[in-house]
């Protein structure tokens, strides 16, 4: 896999961390839903008592791998944003109408979104490790 490091910040670099979070959310939800539908004994034609729930242990390794990949990609994006921001050499606000301030602003905004997306990915993965069955 080739990770392209951009020299200048643009809209794609700004949107990358939330996109990675959204794809991670979708991946975790689909893996758990498919596993629970197959193993949980869900029958849509006749009601059941709901006393037996499938264990979710088989989902944990997949969620762990997906989470590790998502966190690594977000860290790459944060590192790139740190470079675009200028490694914090100038204080905000970056509101002048110059290309340099635009780069600093996009870098700072991407860095903040990377932090938010990093925390969000961790919170999305937590239920797979804290919940024991498909309730």
Buried (B, 14 or more C-beta within 10 A) or exposed (E): EEEEEEEEBEEEBBBBBBBBBBBBBEBBEEBBEEBBEEBBEEEEEEEEEEEEBBBBEEBBEBBEEBBEBBBEBBEBBBEBBBBBBBEEEEEEEBEEEEEEBBBBBBBBBBBBBBBBBBEBBEEBBEEBEEEEEBE
